[in-house]
Amino acid sequence: MKIGEKVWHDSTNDKLIVQKIHDLNPELQRAEMLRKAGCGQTGESRLVGTIPLTLIAEWCKEAGVKWDDIEARKEVVKRKMLSGEFDKFRVWQGRY
């Protein structure tokens, strides 16, 4: 959830900088509730996690992947989710 935005001009590099501030706690709480309820952990289709779109966009930007390249975006998300760094967003803890 976006909670703020700051905009300023960097005169040394002659750039306009937009800093967006997000609160990811609602998504973390949602993942925790889904984990406790056992949702998405049975059957053939699994709910791996719940990730905010802003975080996915940031991951794609870091990896140099365009948003409309769906297969590359899937790989970026899979790599990040399996890295262990973002375990709090995971619902199902298995490998896929």
Buried (B, 14 or more C-beta within 10 A) or exposed (E): EEEEEEEEEEEEEEEEEEEEEBEBEEBBEBBBEBBEEEEBBEEEEBBBBBBBEBBBEEBBEEEEBEEEEEEBBEEBBEEBBBEEEBEEBBBBEEEE
